[in-house]
């Protein structure tokens, strides 16, 4: 799994795995591995344009977008203990907002 250690943008994110400890795993279309962002329980992350969530009551949940994918702007300053912000929006919501 590639670890996100510096600021980056991910497009075509098919879903995001989230844990209660603040770890986010991003599944990017066409990639074989997740991109992992190691945050903390109090990290600043926001995901909008959510279509549905699987395992919402569990420690590890899968977040899916409205439409095909999320667009994510991710702030990181190291391998672990990142505080964000991480902002993801469904590409469908992003497109309709810019019209």
Buried (B, 14 or more C-beta within 10 A) or exposed (E): EEEBBEEEEBEBBBBBBBBEEBBBBBBBEEBEEBBBBBBBEEBBBEBBBBBEBEEEEEEEBBBBBBBBBBBBEBBBEEEEEBBBEBBBBBBBBBEEEEE
